[in-house]
Amino acid sequence: MNAAEHQHGAVRETPDRHGAFPRLTPEQLQDLTAHGERRRTAEGEVLYREGEPFREFLAILSGTVEILHDHGGPDERTVAVHGPGRFLGELGLLEGQAAFDTAVVREAGEILAVPVERQRALVGSDPVLGDLILRAYLGRRYLLIGLGAGFRILGSCYSRDTLRLREFAARNRLPHRWVDLERDKEAEALLRRFAIRPEETPVVLWKGERVLRNPSNAELARLIGLRDPSPETGRCDVLVVGAGPAGLAAAVYGASDGLTTVTVDAVATGGQAATSSRIENYLGFPSGISGGELIERAVLQAHKFGARLMVPVQVSGLTPQDDEYVVTFTDGSRARTGAVVLAAGVWYRRLEVPGIDRLEGNGVYYAATVHEAGLCRADPVAVVGGGNSAGQAALFLAEHASRVHLLVRGGDLNADMSRYLVDQVEQHPTIQVSLHTEVRSVGGEEKLESLTVEDNATNERHELQAAALFVFIGARPRTEWLRGVLGLDEKGFVLTGVDAQAAADANQWASLGRGPLLLETTLPGVFAAGDVRSGSVKRVASATGEGAMAIRLVHEHRERRGTADPEVGR
């Protein structure tokens, strides 16, 4: 992001080189005027402050506004300067988060202020304006992440809790910077400044004054202003477990049909899809769409229809009770629901290589987002895997690394990767594909430096220089908490439909006069959608479709049970 330039005492507007700083048309400003108020500004006035929630959407009618990181602190720097026609804020405004920067009036003028709740409704109802604002806000969020703005995580690269906090921040697309206790010169000074003992790390520093000592993910979520993570909901019509594409689709369709819908996720909205740099075969997006943008659009839709999204909230139990279900959470709280949609997705499989555990998060990664790419700089990296996720990651990383080694265990790239991706990978000058290749060991003490790989056809080994290793070798379902509760296949995926009927309690279903519906599990009213379901097609589009279909089947279950509202779902 470009800093402001000062010429002859005047503040120069930051150019819009990244599409993150568009200008509203006079017609759009006129339309917005009906929803807000015009207000004069004074030089030096603070319009919103880092760490505080956004209360208004602000568009500049005249004058200039400077956006600052760490305003008044030792690391103060200009993020951008905006003039007439531009609007302020970033993704946190739409998602109820705290601001990650401060807006200060540099040249007095006039602004248009629209209350945040009204602006969120406008974004959902006006597709042209909504698309403009959402794309700008997404661009600004990623630029803030690249700048290292936001809160700081101070901890050792060898600490599991440091890795946990960094992963939570990255998966939730939260601007932050990691200060490594092992090799960052800033670390010791920060420890002394805040009187932090090494055994109290990792810590989160926010606004130069707030200190959280080894916080839980829920504590960090509260600090930043993510949605209230308390799952105590009383009773709801549908509780969705998992907020990936399937879970978000269920949230959107459930809430839009008038069902009281609650969606919970243990880590972040988006699931695996959110970590994809670009999805090119998703219907309706011929030029592709990033996973982050797709998920943010879905989150806004869910909020628009009144769905409640809670992150991080982890489910630990499911108990039938009086033709409904009690869902238990790891913090001991409970919620009662008429139906459940399981959309918990899968966990990435870990690469089983000696010594790799100590390098996870410090050279070994299971996602390729802007955060991880920024750590690679111009060094060579390696990607392990032969599926679409590996291909997408290789293409994304090729724009950041000097060389990308794509290591594939099998002998044919076409076996598990879509043809369009194979063509792009094979034609990219920065990507080198190595078939019949497996990683046997990793090198490096404090960070990854090299890999020893083996040709599984000839047993020949050689060393590769790599500053990072990205692993995409499949996944396992998140269903440990469902064993003994639902029917699962031999790999732990949830049985549904005909497969569920074969494993279900025949007496239980006989009393209902029916068998499990298409996506229904061995328990009536409990459905599974997306990657967690046995036999599912591992594609974003099919997961989204199954999430929507699950809600249609929830209606059918309710109608047969006699609890449906005749107006709901029409």
N, C-alpha and C positions, 0 to 999 in steps of 0.2 A: 504494500500500500504506500502511496506517495505522501510524504510529509508536505505540509504547506510551505509555500515559498513566499518570502517577504520582499517586496520591491517598493522602494521609495515610501516606506512606512505603511503601505497598503497590504492587506492579506490577499494572496492569490488563491483562487479556487483550485482544488485538487482535480486534475483531469480524470475523466471516467474511462480509464484504459481497460478495466476489467468487467464492465457492465454492472458494477455494484452501486454506481452513483447516477442513476438516470434522472431525468427532469420530467416533472409532471406537465402536461399540456394545460393551457389556460382553461380549456373546457373541463378537465379533470379537477383543477383547483376550484373552479366555479361549482362543480357538483359537490365537492367536499365542504364548501362553505355552508351548505344547508345543514350539515351535521355537526358543525363546530362553531368556534368564534374566532374573530380576528383580534390580535393582541399586539400592542406595541412592545418593542424590546429595547433594553438599555445596554450600552457597552459594558462588558464584564458580567452581565447577568448569567447565572447558571440555570439552564433549562431543565436538565436532569443530571443526576450525579451517579457515579460508579458505585455499585453496591446497593442502590435503592431501586425499588420496582418502578417500571414505566407506568405513568398515569395518563399520558396523552400521546397521540400521534401528532407530530409537529411538521408542518410544511412551511418553507420559507417564502414569504411574499416579497420581502426586500431586506437588504442587509446581508451579513455573512455570519456563519456560526462555525466555530472550530471544535472538532472532536478530539479529546485528549485522553490518553491512557495515563493512569497514576497521577491525576491532577493534583498539584501541590506536593507531590512526593518526590523522592530522590530519582525515580525513573521516569519522570514526566516526559512525554513526547507527543507530538502531533500525529494523529491518525489520519485526519482528513479535514478539509475546509469546504463548506457548502455555501452556495449562493442562491439567489432567487430561483424558484421552481423546483428545487430539490427538497427532499424530505429526510427527516432524521430517524434514528433508531436502528435496530437490527433484529434478529430472529427472536431474542428474548421478549420483545414487545408483544409478539403474537402468541408466545407460549407461556406468558406469566412469569418469566424469570427476571432476576435483577439485571440492571444495566452493567455492561462490562467496560464502559467508558463514560466520560463526562462531556456534556455539550455546553460550551461557553460562547456567548454572543461577542463577536469581535467588532462588528460594525452594526450600530443600532439600526433597527428597521421594524418590520412587522412580520408576525408569524400567524399561521392558521392552526388552531389547536382543536383536535377531535378526541373526545374521551376514548380510552383504549378499547373498552367493551364495544362501543359503537363502531370503531375502526375494524375490529375483528369480524364483526357482522358484515361490514362492507366488503372486506376481502373475500368472504365466502359467497356474497351475493353478486358482486360485480366481477366477472371473469377477467376482463381486460385489466382493470385496476389491480385486482387480486394477483394476477400473474406478474405484473410489473413489480409490485411491492414484494411478493414472495421471492422472486428471483434476486432482487436487490438485497434483500435481507439475508438470503442464503449466501450470496457472494460476500457480504460484509462479515458474516460469521466465519467463513473459511479464511478470509483475510486476517481477521482477528486471531484465529488459531495459528496461522502462519507467523504472525507478529509475536506470539508468546504473550499476548495480553491476558487479562483475567486473573485468576488466582494462581498461586505458586504451590507446587507440591515439593516439599523439601524432604528427601529421603535417599537411602542407599539403593544402588542398583541391584544389590543382593537381597533386598527385603521383599518378602512376599506381599506385605501390606502396601509397600510403595507400588508394586506392580498392580495390585488390586485397584488402588486409587487412580492410577494412570489409565488403566483399562476402562474404568467407569467413566472418567472424564472424556476419553476419546470416543467411547461408544455413544455417549450422550451428546457428542459434538459440542463440548463446553470449552471455551477458550481458556488455556492454562499454560503454565510453563513448569517444567521439571528441573529442579536444582539437585544435581547428584552430589551427595555427601562425600562420595569417594574421590571425586576429581574436579569439582567446581570450586574455584577460588572464592566465589561469593558465599558459599555455604557456611564457613566458619564465622564470618562476620554476621550473618543472619542469625545463627545460633546464639551468639553473644548478645545481639541486639534484643532478642525476644526471650533471653534467659531460658533457652531450651536445652535440656540435657540430651545427649546422644541417644540414651535409651528411650526417650519420649518420642522419637521419630518413628515413622514419617509424620510430618505435620503439614497442615494446609494454612497458608497465609493469604488473607483476603483484605483488600483495601489498605494494606500497609499497617494494619492494627489488629485485625481479628486473627486469632491463632486457634486452630483445632488440632489437638494432639492425637495422632493415630485415629482419626474419626472413622466411623462406619460409613458405608455408602449412603445410608439414609440420612446421617448427620450432614454429610457433604451436600446431599440433595436439598435439605432444608436451608442450608447456608446460601445456596445459589438461587433458591426460589423455584425449584422444580415443583410440580404439583404435589399437594399434600400426600406424603407416603403412607398415612394411616389407613389401613384397609377396613376399619370398622364401618360398615356400610348399612347395618340393619339388614333389610331384605332387598334383593334386586331380582328382576326377571331373568337376567342372563349374566353370568360371570364368565369372562373370557380370560383364560390363563395363557399369557404370551402376547407380545405386542409386535410381532413381525408382520409381514404382509397378510397372512391368514387371520391373525388376531385383530389387526386394524380393520380389515374388511368386515369381520364380524361385528366390530364396534360400530362402524359406520352404518351398516345395514340394520343392526339391531336397534340403535338409537333412532335412526331415521324412520323405522317402523313403529316407533312409539314405545318400545320396550325399555325399561330402566336397565341400562347396560353399564357394567363396570369391567374394565380391562386392567389387569395387573401384569407386571413383568419384573423379573428379578434383577435385570441389569439396565436395559434401555429400550426405547421404542426402536423398531426397525429390524431386529434380528440380523441374520446374515446379509440380507438385502442391503441394509444401511452401510455395510462395509464395502459394497461394490462401487468402484470408481465410475463405471458406465454400464448400463443395461441397454443393449442395442436391439434385442428381439422382443421387447415388451410392446404389445399392441397399442398403437396410437402415438408412438414416439419414434418416427422414422429416423431421426438423427440421434436417437438414444437419449437416456436420462440417467443422471447419477442416482445411486441408491439413496443418498442423503436427501436429494430433492424429492424423490418419489415418496419417501417416508414422511418428510415434513408436510407435504401436501395431504397425505392421508391423515396425519395427526390433526391438521387444521379442520379437515372434514369431520373427523370424529368429534372434536370440540364444538363445531358448528351445530351438530345435531343433538348435542347434550350428553354424549358419552363421557364417562368419568375414567380418565387414564391415571394410573398410579405407578410410579417408578421411584426407587426400587422396592418391590414387594415380592417376597418369595412364598410360594404355597408349600405347605408341608403335609396336608391331609385332606381327604375327601370322604365324608360320611353321609350315607343316606339317612333321612329323617322325615317321616310323614310325607312321603311322595315328593320330597324336595331334598336339598343337599346342604350340609354345613361344610364350608370350606375353612380350613384352619391355616393360619400363616405362621411363619417361623418366629414372629415376635409374640405369639400367644393369642393374638386377636382372631376373631372369627367373623364370617359373613354367611348369611343364609340366602340361598338362591333357588329359583324354580328350575333352572337349566344351567348346564356348564358346557362351554366350548373349549376344548383343549387344543391350544395352538402354540405349544411351548417350544416348537422347533427342535433344534439339535445343537450339541456341543461339537466344536472342532476336535478331531482326533489329534492327540499329541504324537510327535515323531519320537519313536523309541530309539534314541541314540545316547550312548554313555556321555554324561556330563552336560547334556543339553538343558537340563532343568535350571542350572545356575545362570544360563544366558537368556532365558525367556524374559522378554521385555527389554533386553539390553543387547539386541542383535538378532534374536529369534522371535518371530511374530506370527500370529495366526489370523491377521487381517492386514490389508494394504489400503489404508486410508491416507488422507492428507497428513495426518499426524506422523505416521510411520515413514511416509515418503520424505518428509522434511528432515528426518534423522539420517537419511542415506546420503544426502548431498550429491556429490558426483562420483561416488564409489561404486564398484561392481557389487551386484547383489545376486542371490539365487532364489528361485521359486521352485518348490517341490509340489508336484501334482500334475495330473493330466486331464482334469475336468475344466468346465467353464470358469469356475472361480479362479483357478490357476492361470488360465489364459487371460482373463480380464485383469488380474493382478499384474501379470507380466507386461501387458500393454501399458497399463497405468504407470508402472515403475520405470518403464523405458524412457519416460519423459523426464525422469529425475536422476537416474543412475547412468554411469558411463557404460555399463554392460549388464545385461540380465541373462543369467544362465537358467533356462527352464529345464528342470531335471524330471524326467518321466520314467517311471519304473517299467512300463510296457514298451512294446515295439512299434506302436501305431498311435500317432497323435489324434487320429480320427475316431479312435475307439470310444472315447468318452467326452470329446470336445465338439461343440457345434462347428459345422463347416465354415461359417463366416468368420469365426474366431481363429480357426486353423489357418485360414488364408492370411489374415492380418498378422498373426504371430510369425508365420514362416517368411513373410515378406518384410518384416521389420528389421532394419539393419542393426539395431542395438540388441536384439534378442537372439541368443544362441540356444537351440534346442538340442538336448542330449537325451536320446532314447536309451532304454535298457540301463538306466542309471539310478543308483540309490546312494543315499548319504550313509556313511559308516561311522564317521566321527567328526567332531567340531573342534576347532582350535581357537585359542585366545583365553587369557586369564580374566580380565575385567570386562572385555567385550568380545564379540565374535570377530575373528580375523580371517579364518580360513575353514574350508571343509575338505574332508577326505571322501571322495566318491568312488563307487565301484561299478564297473560294467558287469551287470549280472549275467551277460551272455559269455564273456571271456574271463571274468574274475580279475580283470586288470584294475588297478587302483591308481588314482592320481590326486593331486591336491589342487583346489580352486581357491583363489583369493576372493573373499566375499565379506563385506562389512555388515551384511544383513541376510537372514534366511527367512523366507516367507513360506509357511507350510499350509497346503490345501490338499489334504489326503483323505477327505471324507469326514463323516461325522457320526455321532451316536445320539440316540434320542434322550431328551430330558425327562425320563419317566421313572427314575428310581423310587420316587415317592408314591407311585401308583401300583407297585408290585403287591399282589395279594388283594388289590382293590378292583382292578380291571383286567380283562384279558389282554395279554401282550404276546407278540410273536417271539421267536427265539432270539432276536436281536434287540428286543425291548420296545419295538414300535407298537402303537395301539391298534388293536384289531377293531374293525368296523364292518357294518353291513352283514353280508353272508358269512364272512370269516368270524365275526363276533357271535353270530347266532350259533355256530358250531361249538363255541367255547362257553356260551352263556348258560345260566341256570334256567332250564326249560320251564320249571314251575313258576318262576318269577314272571316270565314273559307270557305264560299261558293265562295268567290272571288278567293280563292286559288285552288279551285277544289279538296280539300281533307279535311280530318279530322285530329285531332292530332295523331301523331305517338305514338308508344308504351310508350315512356318515356317523351313525349311532354306534356306541360302544356296547359292551356287555351289560351296562347299566342304563335303564331307560332315562332319557333326558340328558344324558352325557354324550356329547359329540366330539369328534376329533377332526381337525382340518390342518392341511399343510404338511410340512416335513415330518411331524411327529406321528403321522398316521401310516400304518402298514400298507404298502402298495401305492403310496402317493407318488406323483410325478414331481421330481425335485426341480420345479420352475416357479418363478415369482408369479407368473400369470395363473398357473393352476392353484397355487396357494391362495391367491386372492379370490379366485372363483369358489374354492372350497369354503372359505370363510363366509362368503355371501350365501352359499348353498346351505351351510350349517344353520343360519338364521331362518331360512325357509323351512327347514326341518324342525327347528325349535317351535315354530308356529304350528306345524302339524302335530307335534307331540302335545302341545298345550290344548289344541282343539280336541284331540282324542281323550285327553284327561279331563276336559270340561272346564279349564281355567282360562281360556283365551278371552280376551276383550274383543268383541266383534268389530270394533273400529280399528284395532291395531293391525297393521300390515296391509291395509287397503291402499 
